[in-house]
Amino acid sequence: MAVESSISRFGAESRLRAEYLLAGLAVVSLALVPVHITTIYSGLPAHPLFLHVPVTLIPIATIWGLGLAVRPAWFMRTGVPLGVLTVIALAATFLTVGAGEALQSAFI
């Protein structure tokens, strides 16, 4: 009985730490909002290149989340990697928006 309670307590504690970590990463990704990258790789516009990252990661995260809704037992193993994937997609979205604004102002 004591072993089961310590395992469940440890599981809840590690999930709580993972939630704080993911929330912290999401806040850190907000630092990318003022970043405006115009070009990369010898003058290629950055916006079309950055756009592919959220366009691929967001549907992957959506399908993954739907899979977790169907199989809740998978959540303990794959919930944190899904959260990290969504934070990366969030940061890539901020970079893409900043690059799009920079590209737009370069042509105006």
CYANA upper distance limits for C-alpha pairs under 8 A (distance plus 0.5 A):
  1 MET  CA      5 SER  CA      6.92
  2 ALA  CA      6 SER  CA      6.72
  3 VAL  CA      7 ILE  CA      6.67
  4 GLU  CA      8 SER  CA      6.65
  5 SER  CA      9 ARG  CA      6.46
  6 SER  CA     10 PHE  CA      6.48
  7 ILE  CA     11 GLY  CA      6.57
  8 SER  CA     12 ALA  CA      6.71
  9 ARG  CA     13 GLU  CA      6.63
 10 PHE  CA     14 SER  CA      6.60
 11 GLY  CA     15 ARG  CA      6.72
 12 ALA  CA     16 LEU  CA      6.67
 13 GLU  CA     17 ARG  CA      6.83
 14 SER  CA     18 ALA  CA      6.65
 15 ARG  CA     19 GLU  CA      6.71
 16 LEU  CA     20 TYR  CA      6.94
 17 ARG  CA     21 LEU  CA      6.67
 18 ALA  CA     22 LEU  CA      6.62
 18 ALA  CA     80 VAL  CA      7.20
 19 GLU  CA     23 ALA  CA      6.56
 20 TYR  CA     24 GLY  CA      6.51
 21 LEU  CA     25 LEU  CA      6.68
 22 LEU  CA     26 ALA  CA      6.66
 22 LEU  CA     83 GLY  CA      7.02
 22 LEU  CA     84 VAL  CA      7.16
 22 LEU  CA     87 VAL  CA      7.80
 23 ALA  CA     27 VAL  CA      6.80
 24 GLY  CA     28 VAL  CA      6.66
 25 LEU  CA     29 SER  CA      6.63
 25 LEU  CA     87 VAL  CA      7.28
 26 ALA  CA     30 LEU  CA      7.22
 26 ALA  CA     87 VAL  CA      6.18
 26 ALA  CA     90 LEU  CA      8.02
 26 ALA  CA     91 ALA  CA      8.27
 27 VAL  CA     31 ALA  CA      7.97
 28 VAL  CA     32 LEU  CA      8.42
 29 SER  CA     33 VAL  CA      8.30
 29 SER  CA     87 VAL  CA      8.00
 29 SER  CA     90 LEU  CA      7.69
 29 SER  CA     91 ALA  CA      5.55
 29 SER  CA     94 PHE  CA      8.37
 30 LEU  CA     91 ALA  CA      7.81
 30 LEU  CA     94 PHE  CA      8.12
 31 ALA  CA     35 VAL  CA      8.42
 32 LEU  CA     91 ALA  CA      7.27
 32 LEU  CA     94 PHE  CA      6.51
 32 LEU  CA     95 LEU  CA      6.74
 33 VAL  CA     94 PHE  CA      5.95
 33 VAL  CA     95 LEU  CA      7.48
 33 VAL  CA     98 GLY  CA      7.20
 34 PRO  CA     98 GLY  CA      7.38
 35 VAL  CA     95 LEU  CA      7.22
 35 VAL  CA     98 GLY  CA      6.29
 35 VAL  CA     99 ALA  CA      8.24
 36 HIS  CA     95 LEU  CA      7.81
 36 HIS  CA     98 GLY  CA      4.98
 36 HIS  CA     99 ALA  CA      5.56
 36 HIS  CA    101 GLU  CA      7.62
 36 HIS  CA    102 ALA  CA      6.00
 37 ILE  CA     46 ALA  CA      7.04
 37 ILE  CA     95 LEU  CA      8.31
 37 ILE  CA     98 GLY  CA      7.22
 37 ILE  CA     99 ALA  CA      5.42
 37 ILE  CA    102 ALA  CA      6.96
 38 THR  CA     45 PRO  CA      6.48
 38 THR  CA     46 ALA  CA      6.16
 38 THR  CA     47 HIS  CA      7.93
 38 THR  CA     99 ALA  CA      6.09
 38 THR  CA    100 GLY  CA      8.42
 38 THR  CA    102 ALA  CA      5.85
 38 THR  CA    103 LEU  CA      6.13
 38 THR  CA    106 ALA  CA      8.36
 39 THR  CA     43 GLY  CA      5.63
 39 THR  CA     44 LEU  CA      5.77
 39 THR  CA     45 PRO  CA      4.94
 39 THR  CA     46 ALA  CA      5.31
 40 ILE  CA     44 LEU  CA      5.91
 40 ILE  CA     45 PRO  CA      6.86
 40 ILE  CA     46 ALA  CA      6.15
 45 PRO  CA     49 LEU  CA      7.86
 45 PRO  CA    103 LEU  CA      7.58
 46 ALA  CA     50 PHE  CA      6.52
 46 ALA  CA     96 THR  CA      8.45
 46 ALA  CA     99 ALA  CA      6.48
 46 ALA  CA    100 GLY  CA      8.42
 46 ALA  CA    103 LEU  CA      8.45
 47 HIS  CA     51 LEU  CA      6.40
 47 HIS  CA     96 THR  CA      6.10
 47 HIS  CA     97 VAL  CA      8.19
 47 HIS  CA     99 ALA  CA      5.35
 47 HIS  CA    100 GLY  CA      5.65
 47 HIS  CA    103 LEU  CA      7.57
 48 PRO  CA     52 HIS  CA      7.56
 49 LEU  CA     53 VAL  CA      8.40
 50 PHE  CA     54 PRO  CA      8.28
 50 PHE  CA     92 ALA  CA      7.49
 50 PHE  CA     95 LEU  CA      7.60
 50 PHE  CA     96 THR  CA      5.82
 50 PHE  CA     99 ALA  CA      8.34
 51 LEU  CA     55 VAL  CA      6.81
 51 LEU  CA     92 ALA  CA      8.44
 51 LEU  CA     93 THR  CA      8.13
 51 LEU  CA     96 THR  CA      6.16
 52 HIS  CA     56 THR  CA      6.60
 53 VAL  CA     57 LEU  CA      6.56
 53 VAL  CA     89 ALA  CA      7.49
 53 VAL  CA     92 ALA  CA      6.83
 53 VAL  CA     93 THR  CA      8.45
 54 PRO  CA     58 ILE  CA      6.09
 54 PRO  CA     89 ALA  CA      5.57
 54 PRO  CA     90 LEU  CA      8.00
 54 PRO  CA     92 ALA  CA      6.39
 54 PRO  CA     93 THR  CA      6.31
 55 VAL  CA     59 PRO  CA      7.61
 56 THR  CA     60 ILE  CA      6.97
 57 LEU  CA     61 ALA  CA      6.55
 57 LEU  CA     85 LEU  CA      7.69
 57 LEU  CA     86 THR  CA      7.98
 57 LEU  CA     89 ALA  CA      6.31
 58 ILE  CA     62 THR  CA      6.63
 58 ILE  CA     86 THR  CA      7.61
 58 ILE  CA     89 ALA  CA      6.86
 59 PRO  CA     63 ILE  CA      6.62
 60 ILE  CA     64 TRP  CA      6.54
 61 ALA  CA     65 GLY  CA      6.48
 61 ALA  CA     82 LEU  CA      7.02
 61 ALA  CA     85 LEU  CA      7.35
 61 ALA  CA     86 THR  CA      6.93
 62 THR  CA     66 LEU  CA      6.70
 63 ILE  CA     67 GLY  CA      6.65
 64 TRP  CA     68 LEU  CA      6.84
 64 TRP  CA     82 LEU  CA      7.77
 65 GLY  CA     69 ALA  CA      6.77
 65 GLY  CA     82 LEU  CA      8.09
 66 LEU  CA     70 VAL  CA      6.85
 67 GLY  CA     71 ARG  CA      6.58
 68 LEU  CA     72 PRO  CA      5.69
 68 LEU  CA     73 ALA  CA      8.18
 68 LEU  CA     74 TRP  CA      6.65
 68 LEU  CA     75 PHE  CA      6.43
 71 ARG  CA     75 PHE  CA      8.17
 74 TRP  CA     78 THR  CA      6.56
 74 TRP  CA     79 GLY  CA      8.12
 75 PHE  CA     79 GLY  CA      5.24
 76 MET  CA     80 VAL  CA      8.46
 78 THR  CA     82 LEU  CA      6.71
 79 GLY  CA     83 GLY  CA      6.80
 80 VAL  CA     84 VAL  CA      6.72
 81 PRO  CA     85 LEU  CA      6.62
 82 LEU  CA     86 THR  CA      6.77
 83 GLY  CA     87 VAL  CA      6.75
 84 VAL  CA     88 ILE  CA      6.71
 85 LEU  CA     89 ALA  CA      6.71
 86 THR  CA     90 LEU  CA      6.60
 87 VAL  CA     91 ALA  CA      6.70
 88 ILE  CA     92 ALA  CA      6.57
 89 ALA  CA     93 THR  CA      6.56
 90 LEU  CA     94 PHE  CA      6.94
 91 ALA  CA     95 LEU  CA      6.82
 92 ALA  CA     96 THR  CA      6.52
 93 THR  CA     97 VAL  CA      6.66
 94 PHE  CA     98 GLY  CA      6.71
 95 LEU  CA     99 ALA  CA      6.58
 96 THR  CA    100 GLY  CA      6.54
 97 VAL  CA    101 GLU  CA      6.68
 98 GLY  CA    102 ALA  CA      6.68
 99 ALA  CA    103 LEU  CA      6.52
100 GLY  CA    104 GLN  CA      6.55
101 GLU  CA    105 SER  CA      6.67
102 ALA  CA    106 ALA  CA      6.61
103 LEU  CA    107 PHE  CA      7.06
104 GLN  CA    108 ILE  CA      6.87
